[in-house]
Amino acid sequence: MRRSSGGRRTPYPRLVRDLVYGLYARRVEGRLDHDQVPKHIGVILDGNRRWARAAGSTTEQGHQAGADKIQELLGWCAETDVEVVTLWMLSTDNLQRPPEQLNPLLAIIEGAVRRIAEDGRWRVHHVGNMDLLPAHTQTVLKEAEQATHDVDGLLVNVAVGYGGRQEIADAVRSLLMEHASRGTSIEEVAETLEIEHIAEHLYTRGQPDPDLVIRTSGEQRLSGFMLWQSAHSEYYFCEVFWPAFRKVDFLRALRDYAARHRRYGT
């Protein structure tokens, strides 16, 4: 045992483990080819509740630990020249939870979004259906976007009230309403409709599609995350619960991505 700077005793095995992880992370990072780093990464932040159960903590504490991890991830992304990150923080399905579960989760998400905006290095963009969210959550998201609008840094898409099917439905609805305002008939829309026309109405319009999608907690499914945009993405499923996600786990995902030969559906 040794005494830490805060006066607490830290077991030597933990110190050795942290040292080994640190050395390994630097080794992996040193061998990382920044030309092969994905420009857009989508992250499904999964495993907060299971992490909390394993740690003997409450569900709320698990969600808070997950929210606290976000700043670390954004720092790692900036260090490795990632340009866009999409964080799935709350699905449309989550909005069906009872108030005693949903309200504390929304408060934690709001706090996380505020911290991202207050950092000063990231540009915040909301991804999801704003109308499905409570008024106070909408206000936080809008204020974060406005406050960071001119920030020239990592673009952070915060997916709150997001569902892949909902996004496609909203995109088609927006497309039809746009044509209706011009007086275009349904028949004319059908005759001229192209894939890119729908893409222009997605929540992420104007952004590159994700090159890499990471999901933590060991679940090997997308659960509707970026259904349209991830058609040609590479997937990386990590066994670690999100609050325990480390820099070495992130670097392993980048290394795995760089080693793949992307086929773009062929």
HELIX and SHEET records of a PDB file:
HELIX    1   1 TYR A   12  GLY A   30  1                                  19    
HELIX    2   2 HIS A   34  GLN A   36  5                                   3    
HELIX    3   3 ASN A   48  ALA A   55  1                                   8    
HELIX    4   4 THR A   59  GLU A   79  1                                  21    
HELIX    5   5 ASP A   93  GLN A   96  5                                   4    
HELIX    6   6 PRO A   99  ASP A  119  1                                  21    
HELIX    7   7 MET A  130  LEU A  132  5                                   3    
HELIX    8   8 ALA A  135  ALA A  147  1                                  13    
HELIX    9   9 GLY A  164  ARG A  182  1                                  19    
HELIX   10  10 ILE A  186  THR A  192  1                                   7    
HELIX   11  11 ILE A  195  ALA A  199  1                                   5    
HELIX   12  12 GLN A  229  HIS A  232  5                                   4    
HELIX   13  13 TRP A  242  ALA A  244  5                                   3    
HELIX   14  14 LYS A  247  ALA A  258  1                                  12    
SHEET    1   A 2 ARG A   2  ARG A   3  0                                        
SHEET    2   A 2 ARG A   9  THR A  10 -1                                        
SHEET    1   B 6 TRP A 122  VAL A 127  0                                        
SHEET    2   B 6 LEU A 154  TYR A 162  1                                        
SHEET    3   B 6 VAL A  84  SER A  91  1                                        
SHEET    4   B 6 HIS A  40  ILE A  44  1                                        
SHEET    5   B 6 LEU A 212  ARG A 215  1                                        
SHEET    6   B 6 GLU A 234  PHE A 237  1                                        
END                                                                             
